[in-house]
Amino acid sequence: MVGTPRPRSLPRSGTQPSEVIAISLSGVLVTCLAAFVVSAAVGLSVWIVVFFGLLSGLQSVAWLADRTSVWRA
């Protein structure tokens, strides 16, 4: 018919294999980066707790040694 537009070709529903590989590779990289950030944050917080625990333990030992010292004036 004259004046009737031709139907457009519909886009393919599937993706190209190279697109799938690129998407999954970037997904893996983002997941690895997120896992690294989480593990670094947890590791640092554990080390901070251990460090302050050691400091307060040393302070307690120093306080006890000062209280029980024979050289106390």
BAPA-866171 format. One record per atom (N, C-alpha, C, O): residue number from 0; residue in three letters; x, y, z. Coordinates in Angstrom, 2 decimals, m for minus. Example, Ala and Ser with C-alpha at 12.3 -4.5 7.8 and 13.67 -1.06 7.14 Angstrom:
2
> 0	ALA	13.19	m5.69	7.80
> 0	ALA	12.30	m4.50	7.80
> 0	ALA	13.20	m3.30	7.80
> 0	ALA	14.24	m3.32	8.46
> 1	SER	12.85	m2.25	7.08
> 1	SER	13.67	m1.06	7.14
> 1	SER	12.90	0.03	7.87
> 1	SER	13.41	1.14	8.04
% end
This chain:
73
> 0	MET	0.83	m1.17	0.00
> 0	MET	0.00	0.00	0.00
> 0	MET	0.88	1.24	0.00
> 0	MET	1.99	1.26	0.53
> 1	VAL	0.34	2.24	m0.60
> 1	VAL	1.07	3.50	m0.65
> 1	VAL	0.76	4.28	0.62
> 1	VAL	m0.40	4.38	1.01
> 2	GLY	1.77	4.84	1.25
> 2	GLY	1.58	5.64	2.45
> 2	GLY	1.57	4.85	3.74
> 2	GLY	1.58	5.45	4.81
> 3	THR	1.56	3.53	3.68
> 3	THR	1.61	2.72	4.90
> 3	THR	3.07	2.52	5.28
> 3	THR	3.85	1.98	4.50
> 4	PRO	3.45	2.95	6.49
> 4	PRO	4.86	2.78	6.86
> 4	PRO	5.21	1.30	7.03
> 4	PRO	4.41	0.47	7.47
> 5	ARG	6.43	1.02	6.67
> 5	ARG	6.93	m0.33	6.84
> 5	ARG	7.22	m0.58	8.31
> 5	ARG	7.80	0.29	8.96
> 6	PRO	6.84	m1.72	8.85
> 6	PRO	7.14	m1.98	10.27
> 6	PRO	8.65	m2.05	10.49
> 6	PRO	9.39	m2.63	9.70
> 7	ARG	9.06	m1.45	11.57
> 7	ARG	10.49	m1.49	11.90
> 7	ARG	10.86	m2.89	12.36
> 7	ARG	10.03	m3.64	12.86
> 8	SER	12.11	m3.20	12.16
> 8	SER	12.56	m4.50	12.67
> 8	SER	12.76	m4.37	14.17
> 8	SER	13.38	m3.43	14.66
> 9	LEU	12.24	m5.32	14.87
> 9	LEU	12.33	m5.30	16.33
> 9	LEU	13.76	m5.63	16.76
> 9	LEU	14.43	m6.43	16.11
> 10	PRO	14.21	m5.03	17.83
> 10	PRO	15.56	m5.37	18.31
> 10	PRO	15.59	m6.81	18.80
> 10	PRO	14.61	m7.36	19.29
> 11	ARG	16.74	m7.40	18.63
> 11	ARG	16.87	m8.78	19.09
> 11	ARG	16.80	m8.84	20.61
> 11	ARG	17.33	m7.97	21.30
> 12	SER	16.15	m9.85	21.09
> 12	SER	15.99	m9.95	22.54
> 12	SER	17.26	m10.45	23.22
> 12	SER	17.49	m10.16	24.39
> 13	GLY	18.08	m11.18	22.50
> 13	GLY	19.31	m11.71	23.10
> 13	GLY	20.43	m10.70	23.03
> 13	GLY	20.36	m9.72	22.29
> 14	THR	21.46	m10.94	23.80
> 14	THR	22.63	m10.07	23.77
> 14	THR	23.76	m10.81	23.10
> 14	THR	23.77	m12.04	23.02
> 15	GLN	24.70	m10.06	22.63
> 15	GLN	25.87	m10.66	21.99
> 15	GLN	26.74	m11.33	23.04
> 15	GLN	26.78	m10.88	24.19
> 16	PRO	27.44	m12.39	22.68
> 16	PRO	28.32	m13.04	23.67
> 16	PRO	29.39	m12.11	24.23
> 16	PRO	29.74	m12.21	25.40
> 17	SER	29.90	m11.19	23.41
> 17	SER	30.92	m10.26	23.92
> 17	SER	30.33	m9.32	24.96
> 17	SER	31.01	m8.94	25.91
> 18	GLU	29.04	m8.95	24.79
> 18	GLU	28.39	m8.10	25.78
> 18	GLU	28.20	m8.84	27.09
> 18	GLU	28.37	m8.27	28.17
> 19	VAL	27.86	m10.11	27.00
> 19	VAL	27.67	m10.92	28.20
> 19	VAL	28.98	m11.06	28.94
> 19	VAL	29.02	m10.96	30.17
> 20	ILE	30.06	m11.29	28.21
> 20	ILE	31.38	m11.43	28.85
> 20	ILE	31.78	m10.12	29.50
> 20	ILE	32.31	m10.12	30.61
> 21	ALA	31.54	m9.00	28.83
> 21	ALA	31.92	m7.70	29.39
> 21	ALA	31.10	m7.39	30.63
> 21	ALA	31.63	m6.88	31.62
> 22	ILE	29.81	m7.70	30.59
> 22	ILE	28.96	m7.43	31.75
> 22	ILE	29.37	m8.31	32.92
> 22	ILE	29.46	m7.83	34.05
> 23	SER	29.61	m9.58	32.66
> 23	SER	29.96	m10.45	33.78
> 23	SER	31.35	m10.14	34.32
> 23	SER	31.59	m10.28	35.52
> 24	LEU	32.27	m9.72	33.46
> 24	LEU	33.61	m9.36	33.94
> 24	LEU	33.54	m8.11	34.80
> 24	LEU	34.18	m8.05	35.85
> 25	SER	32.79	m7.11	34.37
> 25	SER	32.67	m5.91	35.20
> 25	SER	31.92	m6.21	36.49
> 25	SER	32.22	m5.63	37.53
> 26	GLY	30.94	m7.11	36.43
> 26	GLY	30.23	m7.51	37.65
> 26	GLY	31.15	m8.21	38.63
> 26	GLY	31.07	m7.99	39.84
> 27	VAL	32.02	m9.06	38.10
> 27	VAL	32.97	m9.76	38.97
> 27	VAL	33.95	m8.77	39.58
> 27	VAL	34.28	m8.88	40.76
> 28	LEU	34.41	m7.81	38.80
> 28	LEU	35.35	m6.82	39.33
> 28	LEU	34.72	m5.95	40.41
> 28	LEU	35.34	m5.67	41.43
> 29	VAL	33.48	m5.54	40.19
> 29	VAL	32.79	m4.73	41.19
> 29	VAL	32.56	m5.54	42.46
> 29	VAL	32.72	m5.03	43.57
> 30	THR	32.19	m6.81	42.30
> 30	THR	31.98	m7.68	43.46
> 30	THR	33.27	m7.89	44.24
> 30	THR	33.28	m7.85	45.47
> 31	CYS	34.37	m8.10	43.53
> 31	CYS	35.66	m8.28	44.20
> 31	CYS	36.09	m7.01	44.92
> 31	CYS	36.61	m7.07	46.03
> 32	LEU	35.87	m5.86	44.30
> 32	LEU	36.21	m4.60	44.95
> 32	LEU	35.38	m4.37	46.20
> 32	LEU	35.90	m3.93	47.23
> 33	ALA	34.10	m4.68	46.12
> 33	ALA	33.24	m4.52	47.30
> 33	ALA	33.66	m5.48	48.41
> 33	ALA	33.67	m5.10	49.58
> 34	ALA	34.01	m6.71	48.05
> 34	ALA	34.45	m7.67	49.06
> 34	ALA	35.76	m7.21	49.70
> 34	ALA	35.94	m7.37	50.91
> 35	PHE	36.66	m6.65	48.91
> 35	PHE	37.92	m6.15	49.45
> 35	PHE	37.69	m4.99	50.41
> 35	PHE	38.31	m4.93	51.47
> 36	VAL	36.80	m4.08	50.05
> 36	VAL	36.52	m2.93	50.91
> 36	VAL	35.91	m3.39	52.23
> 36	VAL	36.29	m2.89	53.30
> 37	VAL	34.99	m4.33	52.16
> 37	VAL	34.35	m4.83	53.39
> 37	VAL	35.36	m5.54	54.27
> 37	VAL	35.40	m5.33	55.48
> 38	SER	36.20	m6.40	53.66
> 38	SER	37.17	m7.13	54.47
> 38	SER	38.24	m6.20	55.05
> 38	SER	38.71	m6.41	56.16
> 39	ALA	38.61	m5.17	54.30
> 39	ALA	39.58	m4.20	54.83
> 39	ALA	38.98	m3.42	56.00
> 39	ALA	39.67	m3.17	56.99
> 40	ALA	37.72	m3.05	55.89
> 40	ALA	37.07	m2.32	56.99
> 40	ALA	36.96	m3.19	58.23
> 40	ALA	37.20	m2.73	59.34
> 41	VAL	36.58	m4.44	58.04
> 41	VAL	36.47	m5.36	59.19
> 41	VAL	37.84	m5.61	59.79
> 41	VAL	37.99	m5.60	61.01
> 42	GLY	38.83	m5.83	58.95
> 42	GLY	40.18	m6.07	59.46
> 42	GLY	40.74	m4.88	60.22
> 42	GLY	41.35	m5.05	61.28
> 43	LEU	40.52	m3.68	59.70
> 43	LEU	41.00	m2.49	60.40
> 43	LEU	40.29	m2.29	61.73
> 43	LEU	40.91	m1.91	62.72
> 44	SER	39.00	m2.55	61.75
> 44	SER	38.28	m2.37	63.01
> 44	SER	38.73	m3.39	64.05
> 44	SER	38.80	m3.08	65.24
> 45	VAL	39.03	m4.61	63.61
> 45	VAL	39.54	m5.61	64.55
> 45	VAL	40.89	m5.17	65.09
> 45	VAL	41.13	m5.28	66.30
> 46	TRP	41.77	m4.67	64.22
> 46	TRP	43.08	m4.23	64.69
> 46	TRP	42.97	m3.04	65.63
> 46	TRP	43.75	m2.93	66.58
> 47	ILE	42.02	m2.15	65.39
> 47	ILE	41.83	m1.01	66.29
> 47	ILE	41.38	m1.49	67.66
> 47	ILE	41.86	m1.00	68.68
> 48	VAL	40.45	m2.44	67.69
> 48	VAL	39.98	m2.99	68.97
> 48	VAL	41.13	m3.67	69.70
> 48	VAL	41.28	m3.49	70.91
> 49	VAL	41.93	m4.46	68.99
> 49	VAL	43.07	m5.14	69.62
> 49	VAL	44.08	m4.13	70.14
> 49	VAL	44.59	m4.28	71.25
> 50	PHE	44.37	m3.10	69.35
> 50	PHE	45.35	m2.09	69.76
> 50	PHE	44.91	m1.36	71.02
> 50	PHE	45.70	m1.19	71.95
> 51	PHE	43.66	m0.91	71.05
> 51	PHE	43.19	m0.21	72.24
> 51	PHE	43.04	m1.16	73.43
> 51	PHE	43.20	m0.74	74.58
> 52	GLY	42.75	m2.41	73.17
> 52	GLY	42.73	m3.40	74.25
> 52	GLY	44.11	m3.59	74.85
> 52	GLY	44.26	m3.68	76.07
> 53	LEU	45.13	m3.64	73.99
> 53	LEU	46.50	m3.76	74.51
> 53	LEU	46.90	m2.51	75.28
> 53	LEU	47.54	m2.61	76.33
> 54	LEU	46.54	m1.35	74.77
> 54	LEU	46.89	m0.12	75.48
> 54	LEU	46.23	m0.05	76.85
> 54	LEU	46.87	0.32	77.84
> 55	SER	44.96	m0.39	76.92
> 55	SER	44.29	m0.33	78.23
> 55	SER	44.82	m1.43	79.15
> 55	SER	44.87	m1.25	80.36
> 56	GLY	45.20	m2.57	78.58
> 56	GLY	45.81	m3.61	79.40
> 56	GLY	47.14	m3.17	79.96
> 56	GLY	47.44	m3.42	81.13
> 57	LEU	47.95	m2.52	79.13
> 57	LEU	49.24	m2.01	79.62
> 57	LEU	49.04	m0.93	80.67
> 57	LEU	49.79	m0.85	81.64
> 58	GLN	48.04	m0.10	80.48
> 58	GLN	47.76	0.94	81.46
> 58	GLN	47.33	0.32	82.79
> 58	GLN	47.70	0.79	83.86
> 59	SER	46.54	m0.75	82.72
> 59	SER	46.11	m1.43	83.95
> 59	SER	47.29	m2.06	84.66
> 59	SER	47.38	m2.00	85.89
> 60	VAL	48.19	m2.67	83.90
> 60	VAL	49.37	m3.28	84.51
> 60	VAL	50.25	m2.21	85.13
> 60	VAL	50.78	m2.39	86.23
> 61	ALA	50.42	m1.09	84.43
> 61	ALA	51.24	0.00	84.98
> 61	ALA	50.61	0.57	86.25
> 61	ALA	51.31	0.86	87.22
> 62	TRP	49.28	0.71	86.24
> 62	TRP	48.59	1.22	87.43
> 62	TRP	48.76	0.25	88.59
> 62	TRP	49.02	0.67	89.72
> 63	LEU	48.60	m1.05	88.32
> 63	LEU	48.74	m2.05	89.38
> 63	LEU	50.17	m2.10	89.90
> 63	LEU	50.39	m2.22	91.10
> 64	ALA	51.14	m2.00	89.00
> 64	ALA	52.54	m2.01	89.43
> 64	ALA	52.85	m0.77	90.27
> 64	ALA	53.62	m0.86	91.23
> 65	ASP	52.28	0.35	89.91
> 65	ASP	52.51	1.57	90.69
> 65	ASP	51.85	1.46	92.07
> 65	ASP	52.42	1.92	93.06
> 66	ARG	50.68	0.86	92.13
> 66	ARG	49.97	0.74	93.41
> 66	ARG	50.65	m0.25	94.35
> 66	ARG	50.59	m0.09	95.57
> 67	THR	51.29	m1.25	93.79
> 67	THR	51.88	m2.29	94.64
> 67	THR	53.40	m2.16	94.74
> 67	THR	54.06	m3.07	95.25
> 68	SER	53.95	m1.05	94.27
> 68	SER	55.40	m0.90	94.27
> 68	SER	55.90	m0.62	95.68
> 68	SER	55.30	0.13	96.44
> 69	VAL	57.03	m1.26	96.01
> 69	VAL	57.65	m1.00	97.31
> 69	VAL	58.39	0.33	97.31
> 69	VAL	58.68	0.88	98.37
> 70	TRP	58.68	0.84	96.14
> 70	TRP	59.42	2.08	96.04
> 70	TRP	58.50	3.29	96.07
> 70	TRP	58.93	4.42	95.87
> 71	ARG	57.24	3.04	96.32
> 71	ARG	56.28	4.13	96.32
> 71	ARG	56.58	5.08	97.48
> 71	ARG	56.88	4.63	98.58
> 72	ALA	56.49	6.35	97.25
> 72	ALA	56.81	7.32	98.30
> 72	ALA	55.60	7.58	99.17
> 72	ALA	55.68	8.37	100.11
% end
